[in-house]
């Protein structure tokens, strides 16, 4: 079999070599080139002006065409999902919690019947506030709109401004994050939501802590946001405030809709269709899990996907029930 030069490395390889392997893909990573399909090792020859053929697999070819530029970079969330054993325990404990409530005939909670106190911490590097009071007020309003069908109503209690370059550039799990939260996350209580606006780098729009981690790491509790993702910010198309809604979704106990890809486990929610990879932009009629046991189109309008802010507009009924139960179980809300 003829060996040919490959476009990506310049080395000689057998034309049967596979550049992309689905088994090694991560459903939580951003793979827009997949578009819900299973690319294999089919390849094409691309001739150059010197009569040489360059062999490129279809996966690489589509990646070169479809990988977004920096200005079109996909949403990226830094929230760390629990490992499978821990997740299984969480789901089992939730089932027990729900059974206990059912046995006591506890009635369902009405929308926006539970006030959640919010403390907003604007952090900057040089004394110049990068987020206005109007943006913060609008952000709370957008969160309340997104959570309108849930039991929660977010109430802004206080805003403060802090100048600290290290904290401004904090990353998930860093010493800077721990220091900032220890200093600013006061009062500390399981049902209080602390929001921090920073510039974390790494392409991150934000991250959050889950409810079940509060008891072990109470000082870590809260949501960190890229300052320019607030409404009116410069992080288009992620500047309409949906990042906060997405991250507070984690803070109330929700996973990404694409978690675990095309599996029955997925995001522990039955009424969000399974999704192989995070969606970007605002695609229509996208169905990345084509097997019959995974009905429905990808939930691209769900706040827990990775689409543009303008595309996000819904939590499902089961997501609302899960966040209500989880927050009552772990946060006392």
The 8 nearest C-alpha neighbors of each residue, nearest first, counted from 0:
[[1, 2, 13, 14, 15, 3, 12, 16],
 [2, 0, 3, 13, 14, 12, 11, 4],
 [1, 3, 13, 12, 11, 14, 0, 4],
 [2, 4, 11, 5, 1, 12, 54, 53],
 [5, 3, 11, 53, 9, 10, 54, 6],
 [6, 4, 54, 9, 53, 7, 8, 10],
 [5, 7, 53, 8, 9, 55, 54, 4],
 [6, 8, 5, 9, 55, 10, 59, 4],
 [9, 7, 10, 6, 5, 4, 11, 12],
 [10, 8, 5, 4, 6, 7, 11, 53],
 [11, 9, 8, 4, 5, 12, 7, 3],
 [10, 12, 4, 3, 2, 5, 9, 13],
 [13, 11, 2, 14, 10, 3, 16, 4],
 [12, 14, 2, 15, 16, 11, 3, 1],
 [13, 15, 16, 12, 2, 3, 54, 1],
 [14, 16, 13, 17, 40, 12, 41, 42],
 [17, 15, 14, 13, 18, 12, 40, 56],
 [16, 18, 40, 19, 15, 20, 39, 56],
 [17, 19, 16, 20, 56, 40, 59, 58],
 [20, 18, 17, 58, 21, 39, 40, 38],
 [21, 19, 22, 23, 18, 24, 17, 39],
 [20, 22, 24, 23, 19, 37, 38, 39],
 [23, 21, 20, 24, 25, 19, 26, 37],
 [22, 24, 21, 20, 25, 19, 26, 18],
 [23, 25, 21, 22, 26, 20, 28, 19],
 [24, 26, 28, 27, 23, 276, 29, 22],
 [27, 25, 276, 260, 28, 259, 275, 258],
 [28, 26, 25, 258, 276, 29, 257, 277],
 [29, 27, 25, 26, 30, 276, 277, 24],
 [28, 30, 31, 277, 27, 276, 73, 26],
 [29, 31, 32, 33, 28, 276, 277, 34],
 [32, 30, 33, 34, 29, 66, 65, 279],
 [33, 31, 62, 30, 34, 65, 61, 66],
 [34, 32, 35, 31, 36, 30, 37, 38],
 [35, 33, 36, 32, 31, 287, 30, 285],
 [287, 34, 36, 33, 275, 286, 288, 37],
 [37, 35, 33, 34, 38, 287, 288, 289],
 [36, 38, 39, 33, 35, 21, 34, 287],
 [39, 37, 58, 36, 40, 57, 33, 19],
 [40, 38, 41, 37, 19, 58, 20, 17],
 [39, 41, 17, 56, 42, 38, 18, 57],
 [42, 40, 56, 39, 57, 43, 38, 58],
 [41, 43, 56, 55, 57, 40, 54, 44],
 [42, 44, 55, 54, 56, 45, 57, 41],
 [45, 43, 54, 53, 52, 46, 55, 42],
 [44, 46, 53, 52, 54, 43, 47, 55],
 [47, 45, 52, 51, 53, 50, 44, 48],
 [46, 48, 49, 51, 50, 52, 45, 53],
 [49, 47, 50, 46, 51, 52, 45, 53],
 [50, 48, 47, 51, 46, 52, 53, 45],
 [49, 51, 48, 47, 46, 52, 53, 45],
 [52, 50, 49, 46, 47, 53, 48, 45],
 [51, 53, 46, 45, 44, 54, 47, 50],
 [54, 52, 45, 44, 5, 4, 6, 46],
 [53, 55, 44, 5, 43, 45, 52, 4],
 [56, 54, 42, 43, 6, 60, 5, 57],
 [57, 55, 42, 58, 59, 41, 40, 60],
 [56, 58, 60, 42, 59, 41, 61, 55],
 [57, 59, 56, 61, 60, 38, 62, 19],
 [60, 58, 62, 56, 57, 61, 63, 55],
 [61, 59, 57, 63, 62, 58, 56, 55],
 [62, 60, 64, 63, 58, 59, 32, 65],
 [61, 63, 59, 32, 65, 64, 60, 66],
 [64, 62, 60, 61, 65, 66, 59, 32],
 [65, 63, 61, 62, 66, 60, 32, 67],
 [64, 66, 62, 32, 63, 61, 67, 31],
 [67, 65, 62, 63, 64, 32, 68, 31],
 [68, 66, 71, 72, 65, 69, 73, 70],
 [67, 69, 71, 70, 72, 66, 65, 73],
 [70, 68, 72, 71, 67, 73, 202, 66],
 [69, 71, 68, 72, 67, 235, 234, 73],
 [70, 72, 68, 69, 67, 73, 236, 235],
 [73, 71, 69, 67, 70, 68, 74, 202],
 [72, 74, 279, 75, 71, 29, 305, 67],
 [73, 75, 305, 76, 204, 72, 306, 279],
 [76, 74, 203, 204, 73, 202, 77, 305],
 [75, 77, 205, 206, 78, 203, 204, 74],
 [76, 78, 206, 205, 79, 203, 75, 171],
 [77, 79, 206, 207, 76, 80, 208, 205],
 [80, 78, 77, 81, 206, 208, 207, 76],
 [79, 81, 78, 82, 254, 86, 209, 258],
 [80, 82, 86, 85, 83, 79, 84, 209],
 [81, 83, 85, 84, 86, 80, 87, 79],
 [82, 84, 86, 85, 87, 81, 88, 80],
 [85, 83, 87, 86, 82, 88, 81, 89],
 [84, 86, 88, 87, 83, 82, 81, 89],
 [85, 87, 83, 89, 88, 84, 81, 82],
 [86, 88, 84, 90, 85, 89, 83, 91],
 [89, 87, 91, 85, 86, 90, 92, 84],
 [90, 88, 86, 92, 87, 91, 93, 85],
 [89, 91, 93, 87, 92, 88, 86, 94],
 [92, 90, 88, 94, 93, 89, 87, 95],
 [93, 91, 95, 89, 94, 90, 88, 96],
 [92, 94, 96, 90, 91, 95, 89, 97],
 [93, 95, 91, 97, 92, 96, 98, 90],
 [96, 94, 92, 98, 93, 97, 99, 91],
 [97, 95, 93, 99, 94, 98, 92, 100],
 [96, 98, 100, 94, 99, 95, 101, 93],
 [99, 97, 101, 95, 100, 96, 102, 94],
 [98, 100, 102, 96, 97, 101, 95, 103],
 [101, 99, 97, 103, 102, 98, 105, 104],
 [102, 100, 104, 98, 103, 99, 97, 105],
 [101, 103, 99, 100, 104, 98, 105, 97],
 [102, 104, 100, 101, 105, 99, 98, 106],
 [105, 103, 101, 102, 106, 100, 99, 107],
 [106, 104, 103, 100, 101, 107, 102, 108],
 [107, 105, 104, 108, 101, 100, 103, 109],
 [108, 106, 109, 105, 320, 150, 104, 323],
 [107, 109, 150, 106, 110, 112, 323, 149],
 [108, 110, 112, 150, 111, 107, 149, 148],
 [111, 109, 150, 149, 148, 112, 147, 108],
 [112, 110, 150, 151, 152, 113, 149, 147],
 [111, 113, 150, 110, 109, 151, 114, 152],
 [114, 112, 151, 111, 150, 152, 115, 332],
 [113, 115, 152, 153, 151, 116, 154, 112],
 [114, 116, 153, 152, 154, 117, 191, 113],
 [115, 117, 154, 191, 156, 192, 155, 153],
 [118, 116, 155, 192, 156, 154, 193, 191],
 [117, 119, 193, 157, 156, 158, 194, 155],
 [120, 118, 158, 194, 193, 195, 157, 117],
 [121, 119, 195, 159, 158, 194, 160, 122],
 [120, 122, 160, 196, 195, 159, 161, 119],
 [123, 121, 161, 167, 197, 162, 160, 196],
 [124, 122, 162, 167, 125, 128, 163, 126],
 [123, 125, 164, 163, 162, 167, 126, 122],
 [126, 124, 127, 123, 162, 164, 163, 128],
 [127, 125, 162, 123, 124, 128, 161, 163],
 [126, 128, 125, 129, 123, 124, 162, 130],
 [129, 127, 130, 123, 126, 160, 131, 121],
 [128, 130, 127, 131, 123, 226, 121, 227],
 [131, 129, 128, 134, 226, 132, 121, 135],
 [132, 130, 134, 133, 135, 129, 128, 136],
 [131, 133, 135, 134, 136, 130, 158, 137],
 [134, 132, 136, 131, 135, 137, 130, 138],
 [135, 133, 137, 131, 132, 136, 230, 138],
 [134, 136, 138, 132, 137, 133, 139, 131],
 [137, 135, 133, 139, 138, 134, 132, 140],
 [138, 136, 140, 134, 135, 139, 133, 141],
 [139, 137, 135, 141, 140, 136, 240, 134],
 [138, 140, 142, 136, 141, 137, 143, 135],
 [141, 139, 137, 143, 138, 142, 144, 136],
 [142, 140, 144, 138, 143, 139, 137, 145],
 [141, 143, 139, 145, 244, 144, 140, 146],
 [144, 142, 146, 140, 141, 145, 147, 152],
 [143, 145, 141, 147, 142, 146, 140, 148],
 [146, 144, 142, 143, 147, 141, 244, 312],
 [145, 147, 143, 149, 144, 148, 142, 151],
 [148, 146, 144, 149, 145, 143, 111, 110],
 [149, 147, 110, 146, 150, 111, 319, 145],
 [148, 150, 110, 146, 151, 147, 319, 111],
 [151, 149, 110, 111, 112, 113, 109, 108],
 [152, 150, 111, 113, 149, 114, 112, 153],
 [151, 153, 111, 114, 143, 115, 113, 154],
 [152, 154, 115, 114, 143, 116, 151, 117],
 [153, 155, 116, 117, 115, 156, 152, 114],
 [156, 154, 117, 157, 116, 118, 153, 139],
 [157, 155, 117, 118, 116, 154, 158, 119],
 [156, 158, 118, 155, 119, 159, 117, 120],
 [159, 157, 119, 120, 118, 160, 156, 121],
 [158, 160, 120, 121, 119, 157, 161, 118],
 [161, 159, 121, 122, 120, 162, 158, 128],
 [162, 160, 122, 123, 121, 163, 159, 120],
 [163, 161, 123, 126, 124, 122, 125, 164],
 [164, 162, 124, 166, 165, 167, 123, 161],
 [163, 165, 124, 167, 166, 168, 162, 123],
 [166, 164, 168, 167, 163, 175, 169, 124],
 [165, 167, 169, 175, 168, 163, 164, 179],
 [168, 166, 197, 164, 165, 123, 122, 198],
 [167, 169, 199, 198, 166, 165, 164, 197],
 [170, 168, 166, 199, 175, 176, 167, 165],
 [169, 171, 199, 173, 172, 168, 176, 200],
 [172, 170, 173, 77, 176, 169, 206, 78],
 [171, 173, 170, 176, 174, 177, 175, 169],
 [174, 172, 176, 175, 170, 171, 169, 177],
 [173, 175, 177, 176, 178, 172, 169, 179],
 [176, 174, 166, 178, 173, 169, 177, 165],
 [177, 175, 179, 173, 169, 174, 178, 180],
 [176, 178, 174, 180, 175, 179, 181, 173],
 [177, 179, 175, 181, 176, 180, 174, 182],
 [180, 178, 176, 182, 181, 177, 183, 166],
 [179, 181, 184, 183, 177, 182, 178, 176],
 [180, 182, 178, 179, 184, 183, 218, 177],
 [181, 183, 179, 180, 184, 178, 185, 177],
 [182, 184, 180, 185, 181, 179, 120, 186],
 [185, 183, 180, 181, 182, 187, 186, 193],
 [186, 184, 187, 183, 182, 181, 188, 180],
 [185, 187, 184, 188, 191, 183, 118, 193],
 [186, 188, 185, 184, 189, 191, 218, 217],
 [187, 189, 191, 190, 186, 217, 185, 330],
 [188, 190, 330, 191, 213, 187, 331, 217],
 [189, 191, 330, 188, 332, 331, 192, 115],
 [192, 190, 116, 188, 189, 117, 115, 193],
 [193, 191, 117, 221, 116, 118, 194, 190],
 [192, 194, 221, 118, 117, 119, 222, 184],
 [195, 193, 119, 222, 223, 120, 221, 118],
 [194, 196, 223, 120, 121, 224, 119, 222],
 [197, 195, 226, 224, 121, 225, 122, 223],
 [196, 198, 167, 225, 226, 122, 199, 224],
 [199, 197, 168, 225, 167, 200, 226, 196],
 [200, 198, 168, 169, 170, 197, 203, 201],
 [199, 201, 202, 198, 203, 168, 170, 169],
 [202, 200, 203, 199, 170, 75, 204, 77],
 [203, 201, 200, 75, 204, 199, 74, 72],
 [204, 202, 75, 201, 205, 76, 200, 77],
 [203, 205, 225, 75, 76, 224, 202, 74],
 [206, 204, 224, 223, 76, 203, 225, 77],
 [205, 207, 78, 77, 223, 76, 222, 246],
 [206, 208, 222, 78, 246, 250, 221, 249],
 [207, 209, 250, 220, 221, 210, 222, 249],
 [208, 210, 250, 211, 212, 252, 249, 207],
 [211, 209, 212, 329, 213, 252, 250, 251],
 [212, 210, 213, 209, 329, 214, 89, 252],
 [213, 211, 210, 215, 214, 209, 216, 208],
 [212, 214, 217, 216, 215, 211, 210, 220],
 [215, 213, 212, 217, 216, 211, 189, 329],
 [214, 216, 213, 212, 217, 211, 218, 219],
 [215, 217, 213, 219, 218, 214, 212, 220],
 [218, 216, 213, 219, 220, 214, 215, 189],
 [217, 219, 220, 216, 181, 180, 184, 187],
 [220, 218, 217, 216, 221, 180, 177, 208],
 [221, 219, 208, 218, 217, 213, 216, 222],
 [220, 222, 193, 192, 208, 207, 194, 219],
 [221, 223, 207, 194, 206, 193, 195, 246],
 [222, 224, 195, 205, 206, 194, 196, 207],
 [225, 223, 205, 196, 226, 195, 204, 197],
 [224, 226, 204, 197, 198, 228, 227, 196],
 [225, 227, 196, 197, 228, 224, 229, 198],
 [226, 228, 232, 233, 234, 229, 225, 238],
 [229, 227, 238, 234, 225, 226, 232, 237],
 [228, 230, 240, 232, 227, 238, 226, 231],
 [231, 229, 239, 240, 238, 232, 134, 138],
 [230, 232, 238, 229, 239, 233, 134, 227],
 [233, 231, 227, 238, 229, 230, 228, 234],
 [232, 234, 227, 235, 238, 231, 228, 237],
 [235, 233, 238, 227, 237, 228, 232, 236],
 [236, 234, 237, 238, 233, 232, 228, 239],
 [235, 237, 307, 238, 234, 308, 309, 239],
 [238, 236, 235, 308, 234, 228, 307, 239],
 [237, 239, 228, 235, 234, 232, 230, 229],
 [240, 238, 230, 308, 241, 237, 229, 231],
 [239, 241, 230, 229, 242, 238, 138, 243],
 [240, 242, 244, 308, 243, 239, 245, 311],
 [243, 241, 245, 244, 240, 246, 228, 204],
 [242, 244, 246, 245, 241, 240, 247, 224],
 [243, 245, 241, 247, 142, 242, 246, 248],
 [246, 244, 242, 248, 302, 243, 303, 247],
 [247, 245, 248, 249, 243, 244, 207, 206],
 [248, 246, 250, 244, 249, 245, 243, 251],
 [247, 249, 245, 246, 251, 250, 253, 244],
 [250, 248, 253, 252, 246, 247, 251, 209],
 [249, 251, 247, 209, 248, 208, 252, 207],
 [250, 252, 322, 248, 249, 326, 247, 253],
 [253, 251, 249, 322, 250, 209, 210, 325],
 [254, 252, 249, 248, 251, 322, 255, 318],
 [255, 253, 266, 249, 256, 258, 252, 303],
 [256, 254, 303, 258, 257, 304, 266, 253],
 [255, 257, 304, 266, 258, 303, 254, 274],
 [258, 256, 274, 260, 255, 276, 277, 275],
 [257, 259, 255, 265, 260, 266, 256, 27],
 [260, 258, 265, 26, 262, 257, 261, 264],
 [261, 259, 275, 257, 26, 274, 258, 262],
 [262, 260, 275, 273, 288, 274, 259, 265],
 [263, 261, 264, 265, 260, 259, 273, 293],
 [262, 264, 265, 261, 273, 293, 267, 292],
 [263, 265, 262, 267, 266, 259, 268, 261],
 [266, 264, 259, 258, 262, 263, 267, 260],
 [265, 267, 268, 258, 254, 256, 264, 255],
 [268, 266, 265, 264, 269, 90, 254, 263],
 [269, 267, 266, 270, 271, 317, 318, 265],
 [270, 268, 271, 267, 317, 272, 266, 263],
 [269, 271, 268, 272, 317, 315, 316, 318],
 [270, 272, 269, 268, 298, 273, 256, 315],
 [273, 271, 295, 297, 270, 298, 274, 296],
 [272, 274, 261, 293, 265, 288, 271, 260],
 [273, 275, 257, 260, 297, 276, 261, 287],
 [274, 276, 260, 261, 287, 257, 288, 26],
 [277, 275, 26, 257, 274, 260, 278, 30],
 [278, 276, 305, 257, 304, 29, 279, 27],
 [277, 279, 305, 306, 299, 276, 304, 280],
 [280, 278, 306, 305, 73, 281, 307, 277],
 [279, 281, 306, 307, 282, 278, 310, 73],
 [280, 282, 310, 306, 279, 307, 283, 299],
 [283, 281, 280, 285, 284, 299, 279, 278],
 [282, 284, 285, 281, 299, 296, 297, 286],
 [285, 283, 296, 286, 282, 297, 299, 295],
 [284, 286, 283, 297, 296, 282, 287, 35],
 [287, 285, 296, 297, 288, 284, 289, 35],
 [35, 286, 288, 275, 274, 289, 285, 36],
 [289, 287, 261, 286, 290, 274, 275, 293],
 [288, 290, 287, 286, 291, 293, 294, 292],
 [289, 291, 292, 293, 288, 294, 261, 287],
 [292, 290, 293, 294, 289, 288, 295, 261],
 [291, 293, 290, 294, 289, 263, 288, 262],
 [294, 292, 291, 290, 288, 273, 295, 289],
 [295, 293, 291, 292, 272, 296, 290, 289],
 [294, 296, 272, 297, 293, 286, 273, 298],
 [297, 295, 286, 285, 284, 298, 272, 294],
 [296, 298, 286, 274, 299, 285, 272, 295],
 [299, 297, 301, 300, 296, 272, 271, 304],
 [298, 300, 301, 297, 304, 278, 306, 281],
 [301, 299, 311, 310, 298, 312, 313, 302],
 [300, 302, 313, 303, 311, 298, 299, 304],
 [301, 303, 311, 245, 304, 313, 314, 312],
 [304, 302, 255, 301, 245, 256, 305, 254],
 [303, 305, 256, 302, 301, 255, 306, 277],
 [306, 304, 74, 278, 277, 279, 303, 307],
 [305, 307, 279, 280, 278, 281, 304, 310],
 [308, 306, 280, 310, 309, 236, 237, 281],
 [307, 309, 237, 241, 310, 311, 239, 236],
 [308, 310, 307, 311, 239, 236, 312, 281],
 [309, 311, 307, 308, 300, 281, 306, 312],
 [312, 310, 300, 302, 308, 301, 309, 313],
 [311, 313, 300, 301, 302, 310, 145, 314],
 [314, 312, 301, 302, 300, 311, 315, 145],
 [313, 315, 301, 318, 302, 319, 316, 312],
 [316, 314, 318, 317, 319, 313, 270, 271],
 [315, 317, 319, 318, 320, 314, 270, 148],
 [318, 316, 320, 319, 315, 321, 268, 270],
 [317, 319, 321, 315, 320, 316, 314, 322],
 [320, 318, 316, 322, 317, 321, 149, 323],
 [319, 321, 317, 323, 318, 322, 324, 316],
 [320, 322, 318, 324, 323, 319, 325, 317],
 [323, 321, 251, 325, 319, 252, 324, 320],
 [322, 324, 320, 321, 326, 325, 319, 327],
 [323, 325, 327, 321, 326, 322, 328, 320],
 [326, 324, 328, 322, 327, 323, 321, 329],
 [327, 325, 330, 329, 328, 332, 323, 324],
 [326, 328, 331, 332, 324, 325, 330, 329],
 [327, 329, 325, 326, 324, 330, 331, 96],
 [330, 328, 326, 210, 327, 211, 331, 325],
 [331, 329, 326, 189, 190, 332, 327, 328],
 [330, 332, 327, 329, 326, 328, 190, 189],
 [331, 327, 330, 326, 190, 113, 115, 323]]
